[in-house]
Amino acid sequence: MAGSNGSDAGTLTRRDAIAAALAIGAGSLLALKPAPALAANGATITVGGLFAGSLGTVLWHTASGDLGPIYSQAVLAGTDPQTGVHWGLEGEVAARAGTGAVGVRGHAEGSDQSGVVAENASATGAALQVNGRASFSRSGRATVAKGASYCTVAGLSGIDSDSLIFVTPQADPGAGVHVAYARPLNATSFRVVLTAPAKKTLPFAWMILD
C-alpha cells in the first residue's frame, strides 16, 4: 500500500492492526510496528501437540525475512481488532505479491478427495460466504448461431449424467424460440438445444455443478 507521500508503507493498514493486536495485544497502530519474535529462514517449529494462548499467531512472508515489505501472511486462531470477528485461519496477500497471488489455497489429487471443504453444522448457517466476484472454471459463454437449433460446448472434463448444466440466454433468440434443454454428450462436452432454429444470434452463459 502506498503511503501519503506515494512511497511504500511496508505493511498494510489492516495487517498492522491485526499484527499489533495479536503480537503485542495492545498499543497504538499509528505509533510503532509490532515487535514479534523473529525466526530466521530454516528455523524449526513445533509440530504436533495441543497449544493454547489468548493471542493468535501471525506468520509473515517478507522479501528480506525481517519486518520489511510483507507479501503474504497467515493468521492462526485470531481476532480482527477492527471488527471483533474471530477466525480459525486467515490467509492474505498484499498487492505487491503480484498477479495470481492467492490468500488461501487447497489442493487434492484423488477423484474421491476435495481441495477445500466449507462446512457449517447449523442448518441455517452459511458454509461459504463470498464477498466480491467469484470465478468458476466450469462456466463460460457460448453462442447459438442464427439459423441453428443447437450449440455444442466442448473442451471440458469430468461431465457425466449427474452433472447439473445451467444455461441462461443473454439475448432474445426471436419470437417463439426458447432453450429446450441442455444435456451431456460425453465427458468433455454438452449440447444446448433450442425449441426451433434461432432467428437471431443467441449468446448464452453456462455453468456446470456436480
KASULQUI-V864362 format. One line per field, one symbol per residue. ss: DSSP state (H for helix, E for strand, - for the rest). phi: phi as a letter, one per 20 degrees, with the letter a starting at -180 (. if undefined). burial: # if it has 24 or more other ideal C-beta (glycine too) atoms within 12 Angstrom, else .. Layout:
ss=???
phi=???
burial=???
This chain:
ss=-E-----E----HHHHHHHHHHH---------------------------------EEEEEE-------EEEEEEEEEE------EEEEEEEE-HHH-----------------------------------------EEEEEE-----EEEE----------EEEEEE---------EEEEEEEE--EEEEEE-------EEEEEEEE-
phi=.effeneffncegffgfffffeecmaoffeecffdffecfgnfecfdnodccaedecdddddfdndefgeebbcddlccffedmfebebcdbcegffnfnfcfcccbcdefddcfbddbcfefdeeeccddofcdcfebrcbcefgnedbbddcndbmebfefeddccfdbefogmdbfeacbfeafcbbcddefagfebfdfbdcbdcc
burial=.........###..##########........##.#..................########....#.#######..#..#........#####.............................................#.###....#####..#..#...#.#.#.#...#...#.#..#.#....######...#...#.#.###..
